[in-house]
Amino acid sequence: MTESSPLSLPKPFLGVTQSALGRLWVERCSASQSAIALAIAQTHGVPDILARVIAGRGVGIHETEGFLNPRLRDLLPDPHVLTDMEAAASRLADSVMRSEKVAIFGDYDVDGACSSALLGEYLRGCGISFAIHIPDRITEGYGPNVDAIRALKEQGADILVTVDCGTASIEPLAEAKRLGLDPIVLDHHQAPVQLPEALAIVNPNRQDDLSGLGHLCAAGVVFLFLVALNRVLRQRGFFQNRHEPDLMGSLDLVALATVADVVPLIGLNRAFVRQGLAIMRARHRIGLAALLDTAGLAGAPEAWHLGYLVGPRINAGGRIGDAALGARLLLTEDPVQAGQIAGELDRLNRERQAIEVVAVQEAEAQAMLALERAPDQPVLVTASAEWHPGVVGLISARTKERFRRPAFAFTLNPDGTATGSGRSVPGVDLGAAVRAAVEAGIAIKGGGHTMAAGVTIKATDLDHFVAFVKDKLNEPVSITRLNDQFAIDATLTAAGAQPTLVTALERAGPFGSGQPEPVFVFPQHRVVEAREVGSGGHMRVKLRGGDGSFIGGIAFRAAGQPLGNALSGAIGSPLHVAGTLSIDRWGGQEKAELRIMDVARPE
């Protein structure tokens, strides 16, 4: 999609220049894209509204077929386009041929759990012994550490593979090499100029990698590695008397990691998620099926379920419990164990939610005070010695959502350090800012990618860090805030929002980061009901169109916030209501439901 310049003053959609969230509403499709949408509808025989959604995402007439039907075989590159891939695959193939024990060191988030399970499942299919180590967030921190590597060696490991971590782990990988573990790194985080000594570092975001695959999550990198490894083992005759592991059957893990790690759903990632969801719907993976049941999802999982229902539960283990629970769940073949782990992750997730509520309230109060003092500051940084280290990422995410600018949240540790996590907004590269802080000596360690980053600093350097990131991000944040527009795909009425329409729109999915869900405005719909439900501050809303038809909606975490106040203050009055559509399946019936994202009073 062609972005409008901040100086071009686009025409407000429905005349909305200042919504309840302070945004300018604009039409997503430019004039040229509207013409392309018409051509797509005529050429490909798709409904006009679907054609408009497709064109609004920058897809041309000749690209439409591939966009609607992304096939892995058309989009999967030769894995060797990634720097060091050939050396990595060859060395691990040696391990498999010699039946060496493989140590897998993963991150404690969903991407790390999925990446660890991907590699472990493949090795299990080859009959190879492996051990997975997921570090404890509090006692070990992010990434490989010397003590854990020594312990893995003592347990009989012959080779070390790090997944979703390791790119900046200079000292731990030097120790692994000294111990003869031939470290291999499979990662996607932004890389420093100086890389650690390793047999191979496969990372599309290392500075000398020209693959163009920097949008992959770690599980996507691991999948490509397994394709390369499988090819080498096939060439060496390893599968002459055994079945090859089912790589395509593991795409459910790649899909889960891709959505949960909020990487762009473009190109290869779209194919990963589309095919992975199809595999997940068959519920062959016992652990995932148990987790879906525990989350109360009886129907077919969709992309947003992975981000809002499945991902948080797997993450809960790494945040406030046993960090290895997620990987164990994804690998288990025992239904009883799967049910037990799923139940424990669900319990931890509820505990995490309770911890998060109080911390977020404190962080928002700090942020509001900071904005009162300096309304135009580009980055919000909050900190407390009372916050659990496992929820600082969630605190920064909520602060970012509330104030629509990058945010960091730090927990102040007893040892004099501060451990923080940051979340960004589109157009602002947070990972690069953190790496710059490390290279400038302001941060002890840190890294990440464009939209999320983690960092450790001396608590006494907090003000120095704040000044550094504000200076680093001031220009990109200023540009982003000047262009703070809410893109609308089309208008709809309550009567027109039918399940058949939602089903048709799903052909343009999956939706997520870099591939936004279609946003529709329901103009001048009267607010019949707006009430708080549940314990998460959500609001249940009922709207009535001019013809008397109704549609239900929900505004997540809106109670007491500008969006919720606007809804509750408009009961009985008409509003322009914007949001995305989903299908609510209850009692054997289906109806469209609106997830409300913004509202504006008609002029």
C-alpha positions in Angstrom: 0.0 0.0 0.0 1.3 3.4 -0.8 1.5 5.5 2.3 0.3 9.1 2.2 2.8 11.7 3.1 2.2 13.5 6.4 2.1 16.7 4.4 -0.4 15.5 1.7 -3.5 16.1 4.0 -5.6 13.1 2.9 -9.3 13.6 2.8 -10.9 12.4 6.1 -13.1 9.3 5.8 -16.6 10.3 6.7 -15.2 13.7 7.7 -13.5 12.2 10.8 -10.4 14.2 11.7 -10.4 13.5 15.5 -11.9 10.1 16.6 -12.3 9.1 20.2 -8.7 7.9 20.1 -7.6 11.1 18.5 -7.0 9.7 15.0 -7.7 10.9 11.5 -9.7 8.3 9.6 -8.6 7.8 6.0 -9.6 5.5 3.2 -7.1 2.6 2.8 -7.5 2.3 -0.9 -5.9 5.1 -3.0 -7.6 6.2 -6.2 -5.3 3.9 -8.2 -5.9 1.0 -5.9 -9.7 1.5 -6.2 -9.3 1.1 -10.0 -7.2 -2.0 -9.4 -9.9 -3.4 -7.1 -12.4 -3.0 -9.9 -10.1 -4.9 -12.3 -9.5 -7.6 -9.7 -13.2 -8.1 -9.2 -13.8 -8.4 -12.9 -10.8 -10.5 -13.7 -10.9 -12.9 -10.8 -14.6 -13.0 -10.2 -14.3 -12.1 -6.5 -16.8 -9.9 -4.6 -16.2 -6.2 -4.9 -15.5 -5.8 -1.2 -13.0 -8.6 -1.2 -11.3 -7.1 -4.2 -11.1 -3.8 -2.4 -9.5 -5.5 0.6 -6.9 -7.2 -1.7 -6.0 -4.0 -3.6 -5.7 -2.1 -0.3 -2.9 -4.4 0.7 -0.8 -3.5 -2.3 -1.7 -6.6 -4.4 -1.9 -6.1 -8.2 -4.2 -7.8 -10.7 -1.5 -10.4 -11.7 -0.5 -11.1 -8.1 -4.1 -11.8 -6.9 -4.2 -15.5 -7.7 -0.9 -16.1 -5.7 -2.1 -13.9 -2.9 -5.4 -15.7 -2.5 -3.8 -19.1 -2.8 -0.3 -18.9 -1.3 1.5 -22.2 -1.9 4.5 -23.2 0.0 6.1 -24.8 -3.0 5.9 -21.6 -4.9 7.3 -19.4 -2.1 9.8 -21.7 -0.3 13.4 -20.6 -1.2 16.5 -22.7 -1.4 17.6 -22.8 2.2 21.2 -22.2 1.1 20.4 -18.5 0.3 20.8 -18.0 4.1 24.4 -17.4 5.1 26.1 -20.3 6.8 23.1 -22.6 6.1 25.2 -25.2 4.1 27.8 -25.5 6.9 25.1 -25.8 9.6 23.1 -28.5 7.8 26.2 -30.5 6.9 27.5 -30.4 10.5 24.2 -31.5 12.1 23.9 -34.2 9.4 27.3 -35.5 10.7 25.7 -35.6 14.2 22.7 -37.6 12.9 24.8 -40.0 11.0 27.0 -40.6 14.1 24.0 -40.7 16.5 25.5 -37.9 18.5 23.4 -36.3 21.3 22.2 -32.9 20.4 21.7 -30.1 22.9 19.0 -27.6 22.0 19.0 -24.2 23.7 15.9 -22.2 23.2 14.2 -18.9 24.2 11.4 -18.9 26.8 8.7 -17.4 24.5 6.4 -19.0 22.0 8.9 -18.7 19.1 11.6 -20.4 21.3 9.2 -23.2 22.4 8.1 -23.9 18.8 11.6 -23.7 17.4 12.9 -26.1 20.1 10.0 -28.5 19.5 10.5 -28.3 15.7 14.1 -29.4 15.9 13.5 -31.9 18.7 10.6 -33.5 16.8 12.7 -33.9 13.7 15.6 -35.5 15.6 13.2 -37.8 17.4 11.9 -38.9 13.9 15.5 -39.7 13.0 16.0 -41.7 16.2 18.5 -39.2 17.6 18.9 -38.4 21.3 18.4 -34.7 22.3 18.1 -32.5 25.3 16.2 -29.2 25.4 17.2 -26.4 27.8 14.9 -23.4 28.1 16.5 -20.8 30.5 14.6 -19.5 33.5 13.8 -15.9 32.8 14.7 -14.7 36.4 17.7 -16.8 37.4 19.3 -17.2 33.9 17.9 -14.4 31.7 17.6 -14.5 27.9 19.9 -16.6 25.8 22.7 -19.0 26.3 24.8 -18.9 29.5 28.0 -20.5 30.5 26.7 -22.6 33.4 23.8 -24.1 31.3 26.2 -25.0 28.5 28.6 -26.7 30.9 25.7 -28.7 32.3 24.5 -29.8 28.9 28.1 -31.0 28.1 28.1 -32.9 31.4 24.8 -34.6 30.4 26.5 -36.0 27.3 25.8 -33.4 24.6 28.1 -33.6 21.6 26.8 -30.5 19.7 24.9 -27.4 20.7 22.1 -25.7 18.6 20.7 -22.5 19.8 17.2 -21.5 18.5 15.7 -18.0 18.7 18.8 -16.8 20.6 22.5 -16.9 20.4 23.4 -14.3 17.8 24.9 -11.9 20.4 26.1 -14.6 22.9 29.8 -14.1 22.6 31.1 -15.5 25.9 28.7 -18.5 26.2 29.4 -19.7 22.7 33.1 -19.3 23.2 32.7 -21.7 26.1 30.7 -24.1 24.0 33.4 -24.1 21.4 36.1 -24.7 24.1 34.1 -27.7 25.3 34.0 -29.1 21.7 30.2 -28.6 21.2 30.5 -27.0 17.7 27.8 -24.4 18.3 25.2 -23.7 15.6 22.9 -20.7 15.9 19.5 -20.6 14.3 18.0 -17.1 15.1 16.3 -14.1 13.6 17.1 -11.3 16.1 19.0 -8.3 14.9 22.7 -9.0 14.9 25.6 -7.0 16.3 28.6 -6.1 14.1 30.8 -8.6 16.1 29.3 -12.1 15.9 30.2 -14.8 18.4 32.5 -17.6 17.4 30.4 -20.5 16.1 30.5 -23.2 13.5 27.5 -21.5 11.8 25.2 -18.6 12.6 22.1 -18.8 10.4 20.2 -15.6 10.8 18.6 -13.6 8.0 19.1 -10.4 10.0 22.9 -10.7 10.3 24.5 -7.9 8.5 26.1 -10.0 5.8 23.0 -12.0 4.9 21.5 -11.2 1.5 18.6 -13.7 1.6 15.9 -11.1 2.0 14.2 -13.3 4.6 14.5 -11.0 7.6 10.8 -11.1 8.1 10.9 -14.8 9.3 10.6 -15.7 12.9 13.0 -18.2 14.4 10.7 -21.2 13.8 10.6 -20.2 10.1 14.5 -20.2 10.1 14.5 -23.6 11.8 12.0 -25.0 9.3 14.3 -23.9 6.4 17.2 -25.4 8.2 15.4 -28.7 8.5 14.6 -28.7 4.8 18.3 -28.3 4.2 19.3 -30.9 6.8 16.7 -33.4 5.3 18.2 -32.9 1.9 21.7 -33.6 3.1 20.6 -36.7 5.0 18.7 -38.0 1.9 21.8 -37.5 -0.2 23.9 -39.5 2.3 21.4 -42.4 2.2 20.2 -42.0 5.8 16.6 -42.7 4.9 17.2 -45.8 2.9 15.8 -48.0 5.7 13.6 -45.5 7.6 10.8 -43.0 7.0 11.7 -39.4 6.6 10.3 -37.2 9.3 7.1 -35.4 8.3 8.3 -31.8 7.8 5.0 -30.6 6.4 3.2 -31.9 9.4 5.2 -29.6 11.6 4.0 -26.4 10.0 1.5 -26.0 12.8 4.4 -25.1 15.0 5.8 -22.6 12.4 2.3 -21.0 12.1 1.9 -20.6 15.8 5.4 -19.0 16.2 4.9 -16.8 13.2 1.7 -15.3 14.6 2.7 -15.1 18.2 6.1 -13.5 17.5 4.2 -10.7 15.5 6.4 -10.9 12.4 5.0 -9.6 9.2 2.4 -11.9 7.5 3.8 -11.4 4.0 5.2 -13.8 1.4 6.5 -17.0 2.9 5.1 -16.2 6.3 1.5 -16.1 4.9 2.0 -19.5 3.3 3.4 -20.9 6.6 0.4 -19.7 8.5 -2.2 -20.6 5.9 -0.9 -24.2 5.7 -0.1 -24.5 9.4 -3.6 -23.5 10.4 -5.0 -26.2 8.1 -2.8 -28.8 9.8 -3.7 -27.5 13.3 -7.4 -27.9 12.5 -6.9 -31.6 12.2 -5.7 -31.6 15.9 -3.1 -34.3 15.3 -0.6 -32.6 17.8 -1.8 -33.9 21.2 -0.4 -31.0 23.1 -1.8 -28.3 21.0 -5.2 -30.0 20.9 -5.2 -30.1 24.7 -4.3 -26.4 24.9 -7.1 -25.5 22.4 -9.5 -27.5 24.6 -8.3 -25.8 27.8 -8.7 -22.4 26.1 -12.3 -23.3 25.3 -11.9 -23.3 21.5 -14.1 -26.0 20.1 -14.1 -24.8 16.5 -11.4 -24.4 13.9 -8.5 -22.2 15.1 -7.9 -19.0 13.2 -4.8 -16.8 13.1 -6.0 -14.4 15.8 -6.7 -17.4 18.2 -3.0 -18.2 18.0 -2.1 -14.7 19.1 -4.8 -14.2 21.8 -5.6 -17.6 23.1 -2.8 -20.1 22.5 0.3 -17.9 22.5 -0.3 -16.2 25.9 -0.8 -19.6 27.6 2.5 -21.0 26.2 4.2 -17.8 27.2 2.8 -18.0 30.7 5.3 -20.8 31.5 8.2 -18.6 30.5 6.8 -15.5 32.3 6.0 -16.8 35.8 6.4 -20.6 35.8 8.5 -23.4 34.4 9.9 -22.0 31.1 10.2 -25.5 29.6 6.5 -26.3 29.8 5.7 -25.0 26.4 8.3 -27.0 24.5 7.3 -30.2 26.5 3.6 -29.7 25.7 4.3 -29.3 22.0 6.5 -32.4 21.9 4.5 -34.8 24.2 2.8 -37.8 22.7 1.1 -38.7 26.0 -2.6 -37.4 26.2 -2.5 -37.5 30.0 0.7 -35.4 30.2 -0.7 -33.1 27.6 -3.8 -32.4 29.6 -1.8 -31.8 32.8 0.6 -29.4 31.1 -2.2 -27.5 29.3 -4.0 -27.2 32.6 -0.9 -25.8 34.4 -0.3 -23.3 31.6 -3.9 -22.2 31.8 -3.5 -21.7 35.5 -0.3 -19.8 35.1 -1.9 -17.6 32.5 -4.7 -16.6 34.9 -2.1 -15.8 37.5 -0.2 -13.8 35.0 -3.3 -11.8 34.1 -3.9 -10.9 37.8 -0.3 -9.8 38.1 -0.5 -7.8 34.9 -3.6 -5.8 35.8 -2.1 -4.1 38.8 1.3 -3.5 37.1 -0.3 -2.0 34.0 -2.3 0.4 36.1 0.9 1.6 37.8 2.7 1.9 34.5 -0.1 3.9 32.9 -0.1 6.3 35.8 3.7 6.8 35.4 3.2 7.3 31.6 0.4 9.8 32.1 2.5 11.8 34.5 5.5 11.8 32.1 3.2 13.0 29.2 1.9 15.8 31.4 5.4 17.0 31.8 6.4 16.5 28.2 3.5 15.7 25.8 5.6 15.2 22.7 8.2 12.7 24.1 8.7 9.9 21.6 9.2 7.0 24.0 7.6 6.1 27.3 9.7 4.4 29.9 8.3 3.0 33.1 9.9 1.1 35.9 9.2 -0.5 39.3 11.0 -2.8 41.8 7.6 -4.4 42.4 6.9 -5.7 38.9 7.5 -9.4 38.1 10.1 -9.7 35.4 7.9 -12.0 33.4 5.2 -9.3 32.7 7.4 -6.3 31.7 6.8 -7.2 28.0 3.1 -7.1 28.6 3.3 -3.8 30.5 5.2 -2.2 27.6 2.7 -3.6 25.1 -0.3 -2.2 27.0 1.4 1.1 27.4 2.2 1.2 23.7 -1.4 0.4 22.8 -2.8 3.0 25.2 -0.6 5.9 24.2 0.3 4.8 20.6 4.0 5.3 20.9 7.0 3.0 21.7 7.2 1.9 25.3 9.7 0.2 27.6 8.9 -1.3 31.0 11.7 -2.2 33.5 11.8 -4.2 36.7 14.4 -3.0 39.1 16.4 -6.0 40.4 18.0 -6.4 43.9 21.4 -6.7 42.3 21.3 -3.2 40.9 20.4 -4.0 37.4 17.1 -3.2 35.6 15.6 -5.7 33.2 13.4 -4.2 30.5 11.2 -5.1 27.5 10.0 -2.7 24.8 7.3 -2.7 22.2 7.1 -0.5 19.2 4.8 1.0 16.6 5.0 0.5 12.8 7.8 2.4 11.3 10.0 2.6 14.4 12.8 0.0 14.7 13.1 -0.8 18.4 15.6 -3.6 18.0 18.1 -1.4 16.2 17.9 1.2 19.0 18.6 -1.4 21.7 21.5 -2.8 19.8 22.9 0.7 19.4 22.6 1.2 23.2 24.6 -2.0 23.8 27.3 -1.0 21.3 27.4 2.5 22.9 28.0 0.9 26.3 24.8 2.2 27.8 23.2 -1.2 28.1 24.8 -4.4 29.4 23.0 -6.6 26.9 20.0 -6.5 24.7 18.5 -7.2 21.3 15.4 -8.0 19.5 13.7 -7.1 16.3 11.7 -4.2 14.8 8.6 -4.4 17.0 10.0 -5.9 20.2 13.2 -5.8 22.2 14.7 -6.8 25.5 17.4 -5.0 27.4 19.4 -5.2 30.7 21.0 -2.0 32.1 22.5 -0.8 35.4 19.6 0.7 37.3 21.7 3.8 37.8 21.9 4.2 34.0 18.2 4.3 33.5 18.0 8.0 32.9 21.0 7.7 30.5 19.2 4.9 28.6 16.0 6.9 28.4 17.8 9.9 27.0 19.6 7.7 24.5 16.5 6.0 23.1 14.6 9.2 22.9 17.3 10.8 20.9 17.6 7.7 18.7 13.9 7.4 18.0 12.7 11.0 18.1 12.7 11.4 14.3 11.0 8.1 13.3 8.4 8.5 16.1 7.7 12.1 15.0 7.0 10.9 11.5 4.8 8.1 12.6 2.8 10.3 14.9 2.3 13.0 12.2 1.0 10.2 10.1 -1.2 8.7 12.8 -4.1 7.7 10.6 -6.6 4.9 10.9 -7.1 3.2 7.6 -10.7 2.1 6.7 -11.4 -0.5 4.0 -15.1 0.2 3.5 -18.5 1.0 5.1 -21.0 -1.6 6.1 -24.4 -1.8 7.8 -25.5 -4.2 10.5 -27.7 -5.9 7.9 -24.8 -6.4 5.5 -22.5 -7.9 8.1 -23.3 -11.5 7.6 -21.2 -14.7 8.2 -21.0 -15.3 4.5 -19.2 -11.9 4.1 -16.7 -12.8 6.9 -16.0 -16.1 5.2 -15.4 -14.5 1.9 -13.0 -12.0 3.5 -11.0 -14.8 5.1 -9.7 -15.6 1.6 -7.5 -12.5 1.9 -6.0 -13.8 5.2 -4.4 -14.8 7.4 -4.3 -11.3 9.0 -1.8 -10.0 11.5 1.3 -7.9 11.5 2.0 -6.3 8.1 -1.3 -7.8 6.8 -4.0 -5.8 8.7 -7.5 -7.2 9.2 -10.1 -5.4 7.1 -11.5 -2.5 9.0 -15.1 -1.4 8.4 -17.1 1.6 9.5 -20.7 1.3 10.5 -21.9 4.9 9.9 -24.5 6.4 12.2 -25.4 3.2 14.0 -27.2 3.9 17.3 -25.6 2.5 20.5 -28.3 0.4 22.2 -26.1 -1.1 24.8 -22.5 -0.6 26.1 -21.6 -2.4 29.4 -18.5 -3.8 31.0 -18.2 -7.6 31.0 -15.7 -10.0 32.6 -12.7 -9.0 34.6 -10.5 -7.7 31.8 -12.2 -4.3 31.3 -13.9 -5.5 28.1 -17.1 -3.8 26.9 -20.0 -5.6 25.2 -21.8 -3.4 22.8 -25.0 -3.6 20.7 -25.6 -1.4 17.7 -28.7 -0.7 15.6 -28.7 0.3 12.0 -31.1 2.7 10.3 -33.2 -0.2 9.0 -33.6 -1.6 12.5 -31.1 -4.5 12.1 -28.7 -5.2 14.9 -25.0 -6.2 15.3 -23.2 -7.1 18.5 -19.7 -6.0 19.2 -16.9 -6.1 21.8 -14.3 -3.5 22.7 -11.4 -5.2 24.4 -9.8 -3.5 27.5 -11.9 -0.4 26.8 -13.7 0.2 30.1 -12.5 3.4 31.7 -10.5 4.3 28.6 -11.3 6.9 25.9 -12.9 4.3 23.6 -15.1 2.8 26.4 -16.0 6.2 27.7 -17.1 7.3 24.2 -19.3 4.2 23.8 -20.9 4.4 27.2 -21.5 8.1 26.8 -23.3 7.6 23.5 -26.1 5.2 24.5 -29.2 6.0 22.6 -27.2 8.2 20.1 -25.7 7.5 16.7 -22.0 6.9 16.3 -19.6 6.0 13.5 -18.2 2.7 14.7 -15.1 1.1 13.2 -13.8 -2.4 13.7 -13.1 -5.8 12.3 -15.5 -8.7 11.8 -15.4 -12.3 13.1 -17.9 -15.1 13.3 -19.5 -15.8 16.6 -20.5 -19.5 16.8 -22.8 -20.3 19.7 -25.6 -22.8 20.2 -25.3 -24.1 16.6 -25.8 -20.7 15.1 -23.5 -18.3 13.4 -23.6 -14.5 13.4 -21.1 -11.8 12.6 -19.6 -9.9 15.5 -17.7 -6.6 15.5 -14.5 -6.0 17.4 -14.6 -2.3 18.0 -11.4 -0.4 17.4 -12.4 3.2 17.3 -15.5 5.5 17.2 -16.4 9.0 16.2 -19.4 11.3 16.6 -21.1 12.1 13.3 -20.7 15.8 12.3 
